[in-house]
Amino acid sequence: MGGQTYELASQQYINWRKDGHRYLRRFKLDTVPEYDYQVEDVNIRKTISLEYGHNTAAVCYEIAGGKEPAEIKLVPLFNYRSPGDVSEKGSLRFETKLEGNVLRLTPESGPDVTISFMASAGEYLDRSALPVTMATPSHMYEEGHFYAFENRNGFLGVDCHYTPYEINVTIEPYERKAFYFKCSTEPLDGKDGFAIVREYKERMNKLVAAAGYGDRLADRLVEAADHFIVDRESTGLKTVLAGYPWFTDWGRDTMIALPGLALATRRFAEAREILESFSRYVRGGLIPNMFPDDGQEPLYNTVDASLWYVHAVYEYLKHTGGEDDYRFIRAAVYPTLKEIVAAYRGGTDFSIGMDEDGLIHAGGGLDQVTWMDVRVGDWVVTPRHGKPVEINALWYNALCIMARLAERFGETEPYDELARKVRESFRSRFWNEADQCLYDVVDVPQKDGGFNNDPSIRPNQIWAVSLPFTMLPPNQEKAVVGTVYKHLYTPYGLRSLSFQDPRFRPRYTGKLIDRDGAYHMGTVWAFPLGAFITAYCKVNGYSQRAVLAAKEMCAVFEDHLQDGGIGGIAEIFDGEFACTGRGCFTQAWSVGEILRAYTEDVLPHLRNLRGKE
């Protein structure tokens, strides 16, 4: 424009950077991201949206021209790799074909995939025809993209993108022009990009309205929840992605997140599909720990996912409770629940089984079967072999749920009798009088053949207070909450290990082995905060003071939703000064549990308090 070039992209390279953010006048997340740029007297709005239910993205531009003619040059960057990888020039090869305004690319490393890119305006320019220099030996690749965050985490962090074409769009003086680009791994249809943006916003507004909260934080969390509920191709039913950008659907994460993502949002049909989807994969009483990224058979190395599944069924019925819902559970899910309980009583894979005292033991050797599951080669960071506290809290909870379902379905099973035995054993075995809390694991096997109890103060004990059916007397429940608050509470979640423990790791940074060593050894996790809020309100009788305190615990996430991975809640935070999101930039159970706690333990009780004023 006017003989000058203005770079609107913002990108760090190895030895230089693009500073397009200087022209960014405003950014807004209005369900979808909007960027407003101003260059001299030209105004540019860029809006980005995905198309719901499709692997399609739209990038829309609205231009208000100035007094001089201008030309906008857009260079799409193409890549084909896993989210956590980077590409090198030699491995980034595509078969490319331009037909009219549609560019199709087939990656050499994925010959069954076709990437379709469409421009609604402008002219394509073949970049192979551009003159080269020593500084720019090829215009077909943009090399040297530098990811500082990845580099700090011990990776090279240098990426390369394929750039075969650029699109030039002419803007006449004072012209108003709207155009868009679409990119998809599906055949392109005739829907324009602005329609994709509009439909996405309309759908999200309907989801928020259907949830019915009319509260800023709750509404934002309802929007965030939608990102995780997706289709599983193998079942044709809904499932939950555990976290972006890395994780597929994990059984444990799905069942913990489900009450928030699908029930607090009143998406009951999708909750039903998720329960049915996982019931199809039960093996030996275990639901899958995870489905591999490459579509292979699921992995089953988890002791808690099946017990969280029983809990999710209970929560589903609590929120629905109609005759049709009970019929669905009895026909499609109840046989699975019975299989789970029978397998845990009789013993199943990964040393999972019930001992003579009624408690569940699990794990051994290199097996990692609780959520604290890091293993680096032969280094098991947090073994937790024996009888973990949350597993037995979940076991008791599951038996109580099964007793109620059996009664409802006219069956006589001794679930209540077994639950009483578990409660007696739990009370006598897990209470740690010295620390006024619960042992993290009891009957931990030792090298000499003996057993001991693990007094590590971890967040796992909070579920022994927060679950619907619990075993401790009120004074011990209150003591547990107090100890957890003292040792583990931070504004963004609970530490995975007390900061007073000599093994405490305060920072989740550095190389992968350093981060793995800190993952469950002090790193803050957002999702247990939901259980803590429930437990805190419960032991304080949902008093005005407790509910207002819980409201403040949730309120910090209003700011966090505008930080880091905007519109989501991070997986983890540092154990000290927990304010920077780490790990996945948005995690299903982080969003789900904060949403559940806020809408169950805070909002309804706030309204009751206001009604008494």
HELIX and SHEET records of a PDB file:
HELIX    1   1 GLY A   20  TYR A   23  5                                   4    
HELIX    2   2 LYS A   89  SER A   91  5                                   3    
HELIX    3   3 ARG A  127  ALA A  129  5                                   3    
HELIX    4   4 ALA A  148  ARG A  152  1                                   5    
HELIX    5   5 GLY A  193  ALA A  211  1                                  19    
HELIX    6   6 ARG A  216  ASP A  226  1                                  11    
HELIX    7   7 GLY A  251  LEU A  258  1                                   8    
HELIX    8   8 PRO A  259  LEU A  263  3                                   5    
HELIX    9   9 PHE A  268  SER A  279  1                                  12    
HELIX   10  10 ALA A  305  HIS A  319  1                                  15    
HELIX   11  11 GLU A  323  PHE A  328  1                                   6    
HELIX   12  12 ILE A  329  VAL A  333  3                                   5    
HELIX   13  13 TYR A  334  GLY A  346  1                                  13    
HELIX   14  14 VAL A  389  ARG A  408  1                                  20    
HELIX   15  15 TYR A  415  PHE A  430  1                                  16    
HELIX   16  16 PRO A  459  ILE A  462  5                                   4    
HELIX   17  17 TRP A  463  SER A  466  1                                   4    
HELIX   18  18 PRO A  474  LEU A  488  1                                  15    
HELIX   19  19 LEU A  512  ALA A  518  1                                   7    
HELIX   20  20 PRO A  528  VAL A  539  1                                  12    
HELIX   21  21 GLN A  544  HIS A  560  1                                  17    
HELIX   22  22 ALA A  588  ALA A  597  1                                  10    
HELIX   23  23 TYR A  598  VAL A  602  3                                   5    
HELIX   24  24 LEU A  603  GLY A  611  1                                   9    
SHEET    1   A 2 SER A  10  GLN A  12  0                                        
SHEET    2   A 2 ARG A  17  ASP A  19 -1                                        
SHEET    1   B 8 LEU A  24  LEU A  29  0                                        
SHEET    2   B 8 PRO A  33  VAL A  39 -1                                        
SHEET    3   B 8 VAL A  42  LEU A  50 -1                                        
SHEET    4   B 8 THR A  56  ALA A  64 -1                                        
SHEET    5   B 8 ARG A 176  SER A 184 -1                                        
SHEET    6   B 8 ILE A 115  ALA A 119 -1                                        
SHEET    7   B 8 VAL A 102  PRO A 107 -1                                        
SHEET    8   B 8 PHE A  94  GLU A  99 -1                                        
SHEET    1   C 3 ALA A  70  LEU A  74  0                                        
SHEET    2   C 3 TYR A 165  ILE A 171 -1                                        
SHEET    3   C 3 GLU A 123  ASP A 126 -1                                        
SHEET    1   D 2 TYR A 141  PHE A 146  0                                        
SHEET    2   D 2 VAL A 158  TYR A 162 -1                                        
SHEET    1   E 2 ILE A 229  ARG A 232  0                                        
SHEET    2   E 2 LEU A 237  VAL A 240 -1                                        
SHEET    1   F 2 GLY A 243  TYR A 244  0                                        
SHEET    2   F 2 THR A 586  GLN A 587 -1                                        
SHEET    1   G 2 GLY A 353  MET A 354  0                                        
SHEET    2   G 2 ILE A 360  HIS A 361 -1                                        
SHEET    1   H 2 ARG A 375  VAL A 376  0                                        
SHEET    2   H 2 TRP A 379  VAL A 380 -1                                        
SHEET    1   I 3 LYS A 387  PRO A 388  0                                        
SHEET    2   I 3 VAL A 441  PRO A 445 -1                                        
SHEET    3   I 3 PHE A 451  ASP A 454 -1                                        
SHEET    1   J 2 TRP A 431  ASN A 432  0                                        
SHEET    2   J 2 CYS A 437  LEU A 438 -1                                        
SHEET    1   K 5 TYR A 489  THR A 490  0                                        
SHEET    2   K 5 GLY A 493  ARG A 495 -1                                        
SHEET    3   K 5 VAL A 524  TRP A 525 -1                                        
SHEET    4   K 5 ILE A 572  PHE A 573 -1                                        
SHEET    5   K 5 GLY A 581  ARG A 582 -1                                        
END                                                                             
